[in-house]
Amino acid sequence: MKTVVAITGIGLISPLGNRLDDVFGKLMEGESGIRRVESDVTGCKPAVVGAVDFDPANWFTRLQMSGVDRVSQMAVAAATQALEDAALALPDDREQVGVYVGCAMGGSTALDKGFQNFYQTGTRVSPLSVIASMANAPAGHISMRFGITGPSVNYSVACASSAIALGEAMRAIRSGEISQAIAGGAEAMLLPGIINAWQSMQVLASPEGEHPEQACRPYDKTRNGLVLAEGAAFLILERLDDALARGARIYATLDGYACRSDAAHITKPDVAGQVRTMRAAMADAGLAAAQIAYCNSHGTATQVGDVVECEALQTIWGEGTPGLQVSATKSMHGHLLGATGGLETAITALALHRRQIPPTANCQQPDENCRVQHVFGKGVAAPQLQAAISNSFAFGGSNASLVLQAYPR
């Protein structure tokens, strides 16, 4: 019999805010955290981004911030919030605790500053640049902050990074390697060079129009691209029996996980690969498709990606996906790349806990090629909601799906 893994704490640093009630309330209302930034800010063409309001001084002393990139600062803050939310006192044997982080682009701010110093001003590159920019720095800083001596690992798998981190943390608890995990992701890459690179790919939403906050329009006929965002999201995972024994509040249980490869194209998603991934995650959870009533979709608002994911959902649930309601919350918080899976899993856990489904915002003209049972505009009550799936489908053809259930079931 599999060990059941509970989600008992959530911490967020997001474009919609840092308080769970506020963030979920905004999501249910279809409120956006996306805004336009001008060229004098980005150093490139105007763009729409999901930036966060974050002051590291609330979490670090000035001395502690030396050599700590913005991505690690947000990771430590969100992990701290998650532990506090779980009211979890870590055990004396910290080797029983693991830190599992998804971060695709590492400490981009430190790297960008180093390049500027070297190429533009000819000034000395900081000797702390390497340790600040390495992809596993957030995991290392969380481990050091809490004295955790168990596994401390980083997964860099593009948009699937933190979904994979959560899934692997669940597996480690199931296997008995650890008893508790701080798992999620962080990303901080709203920098001129990175924004410019994505603009060159022609996959970013246009900042033009009267309402730039509505620029991300998954499943809309007029959608024209994704919106880059930054932030961090961490969840506390522990054995359900342990959580019950200490009287913890349980948001949901994490019951299924799968990671599969398309092996087809480096950027174009593949229906068959996504179908394999979702089916494997449901099998791991021991659930049939008919038992899952909500999908927090990858839904980036690209022309190809949205259609492919909807075709994959139709393949499993049928034309129009009867019984499965679908929404893309990226329409409101943007695409956090490596941290997206963590944030969307947290949102899915909150949806199950509150029996409410957040919407896809900003879709005014639904694309007939995206035939699924959408939740548009504002969120809906779902008093019978028991199980949900969260999808993260990445460049490189790397797919990850997580299946969660409400508790009590």
NORLINPE-V58106 format. One record per pair of residues at least 4 apart in sequence whose ideal C-beta (glycine too) atoms are under 8 Angstrom apart, sorted by sequence separation. I is the first residue (numbers start at 1). J is the second residue. D is the distance in whole Angstrom. If there is no record, write none. Layout:
[[I;J;D] [I;J;D]]
This chain:
[[14;18;7] [18;22;8] [19;23;6] [20;24;6] [21;25;6] [22;26;6] [23;27;6] [24;28;6] [25;29;7] [27;31;7] [37;41;4] [38;42;7] [39;43;7] [42;46;7] [56;60;5] [60;64;4] [61;65;7] [62;66;8] [64;68;7] [68;72;5] [69;73;7] [70;74;6] [71;75;6] [72;76;6] [73;77;6] [74;78;6] [75;79;6] [76;80;6] [77;81;7] [78;82;6] [79;83;7] [80;84;6] [81;85;6] [82;86;6] [90;94;6] [107;111;6] [108;112;6] [109;113;6] [110;114;6] [111;115;7] [112;116;6] [113;117;6] [114;118;6] [115;119;6] [116;120;5] [117;121;6] [118;122;7] [125;129;6] [128;132;5] [129;133;6] [130;134;6] [133;137;7] [136;140;6] [137;141;6] [138;142;6] [139;143;6] [140;144;6] [141;145;6] [142;146;7] [143;147;8] [148;152;7] [157;161;5] [160;164;5] [161;165;6] [162;166;6] [163;167;6] [164;168;6] [165;169;6] [166;170;6] [167;171;7] [168;172;6] [169;173;7] [170;174;6] [171;175;6] [173;177;8] [190;194;7] [191;195;7] [192;196;6] [193;197;6] [194;198;7] [195;199;6] [196;200;6] [197;201;7] [208;212;8] [211;215;8] [219;223;7] [238;242;5] [239;243;7] [240;244;6] [241;245;6] [242;246;7] [244;248;7] [264;268;7] [265;269;8] [269;273;7] [270;274;7] [271;275;6] [272;276;6] [273;277;7] [274;278;6] [275;279;6] [276;280;6] [277;281;6] [278;282;6] [279;283;6] [280;284;6] [281;285;7] [287;291;5] [301;305;8] [302;306;6] [303;307;7] [304;308;6] [305;309;6] [306;310;6] [307;311;6] [308;312;6] [309;313;6] [310;314;6] [311;315;6] [312;316;7] [313;317;6] [314;318;7] [317;321;4] [318;322;6] [329;333;6] [330;334;6] [336;340;4] [339;343;6] [340;344;6] [341;345;6] [342;346;6] [343;347;6] [344;348;6] [345;349;6] [346;350;6] [347;351;6] [348;352;7] [349;353;6] [350;354;6] [351;355;8] [366;370;7] [370;374;8] [375;379;7] [394;398;4] [405;409;6] [12;17;8] [13;18;5] [17;22;5] [18;23;8] [26;31;4] [37;42;5] [39;44;6] [42;47;6] [57;62;8] [60;65;5] [68;73;6] [83;88;6] [91;96;6] [106;111;7] [116;121;7] [117;122;8] [132;137;6] [143;148;5] [156;161;6] [172;177;5] [173;178;6] [189;194;5] [190;195;7] [198;203;6] [199;204;5] [207;212;5] [209;214;8] [217;222;6] [218;223;6] [238;243;5] [243;248;4] [265;270;7] [269;274;7] [282;287;5] [287;292;6] [300;305;5] [301;306;7] [314;319;6] [317;322;7] [321;326;7] [330;335;5] [335;340;6] [351;356;6] [375;380;6] [393;398;8] [394;399;7] [12;18;6] [16;22;7] [17;23;5] [39;45;6] [91;97;7] [117;123;5] [126;132;8] [131;137;7] [142;148;7] [143;149;8] [155;161;5] [172;178;5] [173;179;7] [198;204;5] [209;215;7] [217;223;4] [244;250;8] [264;270;4] [282;288;7] [299;305;8] [300;306;7] [314;320;8] [317;323;7] [351;357;6] [393;399;5] [394;400;8] [12;19;8] [16;23;5] [26;33;7] [39;46;5] [83;90;8] [90;97;6] [117;124;7] [118;125;5] [155;162;7] [157;164;5] [173;180;7] [216;223;8] [217;224;8] [243;250;6] [262;269;7] [282;289;6] [298;305;7] [299;306;6] [314;321;6] [317;324;5] [336;343;6] [351;358;6] [392;399;7] [393;400;8] [12;20;7] [38;46;5] [60;68;7] [65;73;7] [117;125;5] [173;181;6] [207;215;6] [262;270;4] [264;272;8] [313;321;5] [366;374;7] [391;399;8] [392;400;5] [14;23;6] [17;26;7] [37;46;7] [56;65;6] [117;126;8] [143;152;4] [155;164;5] [169;178;8] [172;181;7] [195;204;8] [206;215;7] [264;273;7] [391;400;8] [392;401;7] [10;20;6] [16;26;5] [36;46;6] [37;47;6] [142;152;8] [155;165;5] [205;215;4] [216;226;7] [238;248;8] [240;250;7] [262;272;8] [263;273;7] [282;292;7] [299;309;7] [330;340;7] [333;343;7] [366;376;7] [391;401;5] [392;402;8] [12;23;6] [16;27;7] [36;47;7] [37;48;8] [114;125;5] [154;165;8] [170;181;8] [205;216;5] [216;227;4] [262;273;3] [298;309;6] [313;324;7] [347;358;6] [363;374;7] [390;401;7] [36;48;5] [37;49;6] [56;68;8] [114;126;7] [140;152;6] [153;165;8] [169;181;4] [205;217;8] [215;227;6] [261;273;7] [262;274;8] [297;309;6] [389;401;6] [390;402;5] [35;48;7] [60;73;6] [113;126;7] [139;152;5] [155;168;7] [170;183;8] [240;253;6] [260;273;6] [313;326;7] [363;376;5] [389;402;7] [34;48;5] [35;49;7] [37;51;7] [56;70;7] [59;73;6] [139;153;6] [169;183;4] [330;344;8] [360;374;6] [389;403;5] [390;404;7] [16;31;7] [34;49;7] [35;50;8] [114;129;4] [139;154;5] [153;168;8] [329;344;6] [360;375;6] [388;403;7] [389;404;8] [17;33;7] [34;50;5] [35;51;7] [54;70;8] [60;76;7] [110;126;8] [113;129;8] [136;152;8] [138;154;7] [260;276;5] [297;313;7] [310;326;8] [359;375;5] [360;376;6] [361;377;7] [387;403;7] [388;404;5] [16;33;4] [33;50;6] [56;73;4] [59;76;6] [136;153;7] [166;183;5] [237;254;6] [260;277;4] [358;375;7] [359;376;6] [387;404;7] [388;405;8] [15;33;3] [59;77;5] [110;128;7] [111;129;7] [136;154;4] [165;183;5] [166;184;7] [205;223;8] [206;224;5] [258;276;8] [259;277;7] [295;313;6] [329;347;6] [357;375;5] [359;377;6] [387;405;5] [14;33;7] [15;34;7] [54;73;7] [58;77;7] [110;129;5] [114;133;7] [135;154;5] [165;184;7] [205;224;6] [206;225;7] [258;277;5] [359;378;6] [386;405;6] [387;406;7] [54;74;6] [79;99;8] [165;185;6] [205;225;4] [258;278;8] [260;280;6] [359;379;5] [386;406;5] [56;77;8] [59;80;7] [135;156;5] [151;172;7] [162;183;8] [204;225;5] [205;226;6] [258;279;8] [358;379;5] [359;380;8] [385;406;6] [52;74;7] [110;132;4] [111;133;4] [162;184;5] [203;225;5] [204;226;6] [205;227;5] [258;280;3] [306;328;8] [357;379;6] [54;77;7] [109;132;8] [110;133;4] [162;185;3] [202;225;8] [203;226;6] [204;227;7] [258;281;4] [356;379;6] [357;380;5] [386;409;6] [161;185;6] [204;228;7] [257;281;6] [356;380;7] [107;132;5] [108;133;7] [256;281;4] [258;283;8] [356;381;6] [357;382;5] [75;101;7] [107;133;4] [151;177;7] [256;282;6] [258;284;6] [332;358;8] [355;381;7] [356;382;6] [106;133;5] [107;134;7] [150;177;8] [151;178;7] [256;283;7] [257;284;6] [289;316;5] [299;326;8] [301;328;7] [355;382;5] [75;103;8] [106;134;6] [107;135;8] [150;178;5] [256;284;4] [289;317;6] [299;327;8] [300;328;8] [331;359;8] [355;383;5] [357;385;7] [106;135;4] [255;284;7] [256;285;3] [295;324;6] [297;326;5] [299;328;2] [301;330;7] [329;358;6] [331;360;5] [332;361;5] [355;384;8] [105;135;8] [107;137;6] [198;228;6] [255;285;4] [256;286;8] [293;323;6] [294;324;7] [295;325;7] [297;327;7] [298;328;7] [299;329;8] [300;330;6] [301;331;7] [327;357;6] [331;361;4] [355;385;5] [104;135;8] [106;137;7] [255;286;7] [256;287;7] [293;324;6] [294;325;5] [295;326;5] [296;327;7] [297;328;5] [299;330;6] [327;358;6] [329;360;8] [331;362;5] [351;382;8] [71;103;6] [103;135;5] [255;287;7] [292;324;6] [293;325;6] [294;326;8] [295;327;8] [296;328;8] [298;330;8] [299;331;7] [325;357;6] [327;359;5] [328;360;5] [331;363;7] [103;136;8] [195;228;7] [290;323;6] [294;327;8] [296;329;6] [327;360;5] [352;385;6] [18;52;8] [71;105;8] [148;182;7] [194;228;8] [274;308;7] [278;312;7] [326;360;8] [351;385;7] [352;386;8] [15;50;4] [18;53;8] [71;106;7] [72;107;7] [101;136;7] [103;138;5] [269;304;7] [274;309;6] [278;313;8] [289;324;8] [300;335;6] [352;387;8] [14;50;8] [15;51;6] [17;53;8] [18;54;8] [71;107;5] [103;139;8] [146;182;8] [268;304;6] [269;305;6] [352;388;6] [15;52;6] [69;106;8] [70;107;8] [71;108;7] [101;138;5] [271;308;6] [275;312;5] [279;316;7] [351;388;6] [14;52;6] [69;107;3] [71;109;7] [101;139;4] [190;228;6] [270;308;7] [274;312;4] [278;316;6] [13;52;6] [69;108;8] [70;109;5] [100;139;8] [189;228;7] [190;229;8] [269;308;4] [69;109;5] [99;139;5] [142;182;6] [190;230;5] [268;308;8] [269;309;7] [271;311;5] [275;315;5] [348;388;5] [13;54;6] [69;110;5] [101;142;7] [189;230;7] [271;312;5] [275;316;6] [348;389;8] [187;229;8] [188;230;5] [348;390;5] [99;142;5] [187;230;6] [99;143;5] [187;231;7] [271;315;7] [186;231;7] [187;232;8] [345;390;5] [186;232;4] [326;372;5] [344;390;5] [185;232;7] [186;233;8] [326;373;6] [327;374;7] [138;186;5] [184;232;7] [185;233;6] [296;344;5] [324;372;7] [325;373;5] [326;374;6] [327;375;4] [344;392;7] [97;146;8] [99;148;6] [184;233;5] [185;234;8] [296;345;8] [324;373;6] [325;374;8] [326;375;7] [341;390;7] [98;148;7] [106;156;8] [184;234;3] [321;371;8] [323;373;8] [325;375;5] [97;148;5] [99;150;7] [100;151;7] [103;154;6] [183;234;7] [184;235;6] [296;347;6] [320;371;6] [321;372;4] [322;373;7] [341;392;4] [355;406;7] [94;146;7] [97;149;8] [98;150;4] [99;151;7] [101;153;7] [102;154;7] [103;155;8] [104;156;5] [182;234;6] [183;235;6] [296;348;5] [319;371;6] [320;372;7] [321;373;5] [340;392;6] [352;404;6] [94;147;5] [97;150;5] [98;151;4] [99;152;5] [100;153;6] [101;154;5] [102;155;5] [103;156;6] [104;157;7] [182;235;8] [320;373;6] [352;405;7] [353;406;7] [94;148;5] [95;149;5] [96;150;6] [98;152;7] [99;153;7] [101;155;7] [102;156;8] [104;158;5] [182;236;6] [183;237;6] [294;348;7] [348;402;8] [352;406;4] [94;149;5] [95;150;5] [98;153;8] [100;155;7] [102;157;7] [104;159;7] [181;236;7] [296;351;7] [317;372;8] [325;380;8] [349;404;6] [352;407;8] [90;146;6] [94;150;7] [180;236;7] [181;237;4] [348;404;6] [90;147;8] [104;161;5] [180;237;7] [181;238;7] [294;351;6] [314;371;7] [325;382;7] [345;402;6] [90;148;7] [102;160;8] [103;161;6] [180;238;4] [294;352;8] [314;372;7] [18;77;8] [67;126;8] [102;161;3] [103;162;8] [179;238;7] [180;239;8] [310;369;7] [313;372;5] [341;400;6] [345;404;7] [72;132;8] [102;162;3] [179;239;6] [307;367;7] [310;370;4] [13;74;5] [67;128;3] [101;162;7] [102;163;7] [299;360;7] [306;367;7] [310;371;6] [341;402;7] [66;128;7] [76;138;8] [102;164;6] [180;242;8] [307;369;5] [310;372;5] [18;81;7] [69;132;4] [75;138;4] [79;142;5] [83;146;7] [102;165;4] [179;242;6] [294;357;5] [307;370;6] [13;77;6] [67;131;6] [68;132;7] [69;133;6] [75;139;8] [101;165;6] [102;166;8] [173;237;6] [306;370;6] [13;78;5] [20;85;7] [67;132;5] [72;137;5] [76;141;5] [80;145;7] [100;165;4] [173;238;7] [11;77;7] [12;78;6] [71;137;7] [72;138;5] [75;141;7] [76;142;6] [79;145;7] [100;166;7] [173;239;6] [11;78;4] [71;138;6] [75;142;6] [79;146;8] [170;237;6] [11;79;6] [13;81;8] [69;137;6] [72;140;8] [100;168;6] [169;237;5] [11;80;7] [12;81;7] [68;137;8] [72;141;5] [76;145;5] [100;169;4] [166;235;7] [11;81;3] [10;81;8] [11;82;3] [98;169;6] [162;233;7] [166;237;7] [10;82;6] [11;83;7] [100;172;8] [9;82;4] [11;84;8] [68;141;6] [9;83;6] [11;85;6] [98;172;6] [226;300;4] [227;301;8] [9;84;7] [10;85;6] [226;301;6] [9;85;4] [225;301;6] [226;302;6] [9;86;3] [224;301;8] [225;302;6] [8;86;4] [9;87;8] [115;193;8] [223;301;4] [9;88;6] [98;177;7] [109;188;6] [112;191;5] [218;297;8] [223;302;7] [224;303;8] [8;88;7] [98;178;4] [108;188;6] [112;192;8] [219;299;7] [223;303;7] [97;178;6] [100;181;6] [107;188;8] [108;189;4] [112;193;6] [218;299;4] [220;301;8] [96;178;6] [97;179;7] [98;180;8] [99;181;7] [100;182;7] [101;183;7] [102;184;7] [103;185;6] [105;187;6] [109;191;7] [112;194;8] [218;300;7] [219;301;8] [309;391;7] [96;179;5] [97;180;5] [98;181;5] [99;182;5] [100;183;4] [101;184;7] [102;185;3] [103;186;6] [104;187;7] [108;191;6] [218;301;4] [223;306;7] [96;180;7] [97;181;7] [98;182;7] [99;183;8] [100;184;8] [101;185;6] [102;186;8] [103;187;6] [105;189;5] [170;254;5] [217;301;5] [309;393;7] [97;182;7] [98;183;8] [101;186;7] [216;301;5] [108;194;6] [171;257;7] [170;257;6] [219;306;5] [91;179;7] [166;254;7] [218;306;6] [294;382;7] [305;393;7] [91;180;8] [105;194;7] [168;257;8] [293;382;7] [90;180;7] [167;257;3] [166;257;7] [167;258;8] [219;310;8] [254;345;8] [293;384;7] [294;385;6] [88;180;7] [167;259;7] [293;385;5] [296;388;7] [293;386;7] [294;387;8] [295;388;7] [296;389;7] [298;391;5] [138;232;8] [293;387;7] [294;388;4] [295;389;5] [296;390;4] [297;391;6] [298;392;6] [164;259;6] [291;386;7] [292;387;5] [293;388;7] [294;389;8] [295;390;8] [296;391;7] [298;393;5] [205;301;6] [252;348;8] [291;387;5] [292;388;6] [295;391;7] [252;349;4] [292;389;5] [251;349;4] [83;182;7] [160;259;7] [203;302;6] [251;350;7] [82;182;6] [252;352;4] [287;387;6] [251;352;7] [252;353;6] [82;184;7] [157;259;8] [231;333;8] [251;353;4] [285;387;8] [79;182;5] [227;330;7] [233;336;8] [226;330;7] [229;333;6] [79;184;7] [229;334;3] [231;336;5] [78;184;7] [228;334;6] [229;335;6] [230;336;7] [233;339;6] [227;334;4] [228;335;6] [229;336;5] [232;339;6] [235;342;7] [282;389;7] [78;186;7] [226;334;8] [227;335;6] [231;339;6] [234;342;7] [281;389;7] [75;184;8] [219;328;7] [226;335;5] [228;337;7] [230;339;8] [233;342;4] [75;185;8] [218;328;4] [232;342;8] [233;343;4] [235;345;7] [75;186;4] [235;346;6] [278;389;6] [292;403;7] [74;186;5] [218;330;7] [231;343;7] [233;345;8] [218;331;5] [233;346;5] [278;391;7] [72;186;7] [74;188;6] [216;330;6] [217;331;7] [235;349;7] [277;391;8] [71;186;5] [216;331;5] [71;187;6] [216;332;8] [277;393;8] [287;403;6] [71;188;4] [274;391;7] [70;188;4] [71;189;8] [216;334;6] [285;403;4] [287;405;8] [69;188;7] [274;393;6] [284;403;7] [281;401;4] [285;405;7] [280;401;8] [281;402;6] [282;403;6] [277;399;4] [281;403;5] [276;399;8] [277;400;7] [278;401;5] [269;393;6] [273;397;6] [277;401;5] [274;399;6] [273;399;6] [270;397;7] [267;395;5] [269;397;8] [266;395;6] [266;396;6] [266;397;7] [265;397;7] [256;389;8] [264;397;6] [263;397;6] [261;396;8] [262;397;3] [261;397;5] [262;398;8] [261;398;6] [262;399;7] [261;399;7] [51;190;6] [159;298;7] [259;398;7] [260;399;5] [259;399;7] [49;190;5] [219;360;6] [259;400;5] [218;360;5] [220;362;7] [222;364;8] [258;400;7] [220;363;4] [222;365;6] [257;400;7] [258;401;6] [218;362;8] [219;363;5] [220;364;6] [221;365;4] [223;367;8] [257;401;7] [216;361;8] [217;362;5] [218;363;7] [220;365;6] [221;366;7] [256;401;8] [257;402;5] [49;195;7] [216;362;6] [217;363;6] [220;366;7] [221;367;5] [256;402;7] [257;403;7] [214;361;7] [215;362;8] [217;364;8] [219;366;6] [220;367;6] [256;403;3] [42;190;8] [44;192;5] [47;195;5] [88;236;6] [189;337;7] [214;362;4] [219;367;6] [254;402;6] [255;403;5] [43;192;3] [187;336;5] [254;403;8] [255;404;7] [42;192;5] [43;193;8] [86;236;4] [88;238;7] [187;337;5] [254;404;6] [255;405;5] [44;195;5] [45;196;8] [85;236;7] [185;336;7] [187;338;5] [219;370;4] [253;404;7] [44;196;4] [47;199;7] [82;234;4] [86;238;8] [186;338;7] [187;339;4] [252;404;5] [253;405;5] [37;190;8] [42;195;5] [43;196;8] [78;231;8] [79;232;8] [81;234;8] [82;235;6] [83;236;6] [185;338;5] [186;339;5] [187;340;8] [252;405;6] [42;196;8] [45;199;6] [78;232;4] [82;236;5] [185;339;4] [252;406;6] [253;407;5] [44;199;6] [77;232;7] [78;233;6] [79;234;5] [184;339;7] [185;340;7] [219;374;6] [252;407;6] [48;204;8] [74;230;7] [78;234;5] [185;341;6] [251;407;8] [253;409;8] [47;204;6] [48;205;6] [74;231;6] [75;232;5] [185;342;4] [250;407;5] [48;206;8] [74;232;4] [88;246;8] [184;342;4] [185;343;8] [48;207;5] [75;234;7] [183;342;8] [47;207;6] [70;230;8] [88;248;7] [46;207;5] [71;232;8] [87;248;7] [184;345;8] [86;248;6] [87;249;8] [184;346;8] [48;212;5] [5;170;5] [48;213;8] [48;215;4] [240;407;8] [5;173;5] [48;216;7] [5;174;7] [3;173;6] [37;207;8] [3;174;5] [36;207;5] [2;174;6] [3;176;8] [11;184;8] [13;186;8] [166;341;7] [36;212;4] [159;335;7] [161;337;8] [162;338;6] [165;341;8] [166;342;7] [35;212;6] [50;227;6] [161;338;4] [162;339;5] [163;340;8] [164;341;7] [165;342;7] [34;212;7] [35;213;6] [49;227;6] [50;228;7] [51;229;7] [52;230;6] [159;337;6] [161;339;8] [162;340;7] [163;341;3] [34;213;5] [36;215;8] [48;227;5] [49;228;5] [50;229;3] [51;230;6] [52;231;5] [158;337;7] [159;338;7] [162;341;4] [163;342;7] [166;345;6] [33;213;8] [34;214;8] [49;229;6] [50;230;7] [158;338;7] [161;341;7] [162;342;4] [32;213;4] [34;215;6] [47;228;8] [49;230;8] [50;231;7] [157;338;8] [159;340;6] [160;341;6] [162;343;8] [163;344;8] [32;214;6] [34;216;6] [156;338;7] [159;341;7] [163;345;7] [162;345;8] [32;216;8] [34;227;5] [34;229;8] [33;229;8] [15;229;5] [15;230;8] [15;231;6] [14;231;4] [13;231;5] [14;232;8] [12;231;7] [13;232;5] [14;233;7] [12;232;7] [13;233;8] [11;232;8] [12;233;5] [11;233;7] [10;233;7] [11;234;5] [10;234;8] [11;235;8] [10;235;6] [9;235;7] [10;236;8] [9;236;3] [163;390;7] [7;235;5] [8;236;5] [164;392;8] [7;236;7] [8;237;8] [163;392;4] [7;237;6] [8;238;6] [162;392;8] [6;237;7] [5;237;5] [6;238;6] [105;337;6] [160;392;4] [5;238;7] [6;239;7] [104;337;5] [105;338;7] [159;392;6] [160;393;7] [161;394;8] [167;400;6] [5;239;7] [6;240;4] [104;338;3] [159;393;7] [160;394;4] [164;398;8] [4;239;7] [5;240;7] [8;243;5] [103;338;5] [159;394;4] [167;402;6] [3;239;6] [4;240;4] [102;338;5] [103;339;7] [158;394;4] [159;395;7] [164;400;5] [166;402;6] [3;240;8] [4;241;8] [6;243;4] [102;339;7] [157;394;6] [158;395;5] [163;400;4] [158;396;6] [160;398;5] [163;401;8] [102;341;6] [157;396;7] [160;399;6] [163;402;6] [8;248;4] [102;342;6] [158;398;6] [160;400;4] [8;249;7] [10;251;7] [157;398;5] [6;248;7] [8;250;6] [7;250;7] [8;251;7] [157;400;8] [6;250;5] [7;251;5] [6;251;8] [7;252;5] [6;252;8] [7;253;7] [6;253;5] [7;254;6] [5;253;6] [6;254;8] [4;253;6] [5;254;5] [5;255;7] [4;255;7] [50;333;6] [50;334;3] [49;334;7] [50;335;8] [50;336;7] [34;332;7] [32;331;7] [33;332;6] [34;333;8] [32;332;5] [33;333;6] [34;334;5] [31;332;6] [33;334;7] [27;329;6] [30;332;7] [27;332;6] [26;332;7] [27;333;8] [16;332;6] [16;333;5] [15;333;5] [14;333;6] [15;334;6] [27;347;7] [14;336;8] [24;347;7] [24;350;5] [28;356;6] [14;343;6] [30;359;5] [32;361;6] [20;350;7] [24;354;7] [28;358;6] [31;361;8] [32;362;7] [12;343;7] [27;358;4] [28;359;8] [30;361;4] [24;356;8] [27;359;8] [30;362;8] [12;346;6] [24;358;7] [10;346;5] [10;349;7] [10;350;7] [7;349;5] [30;377;6] [30;378;5] [29;378;6] [30;379;7] [28;378;7] [29;379;7] [28;379;4] [27;379;7] [7;404;7] [6;407;7]]
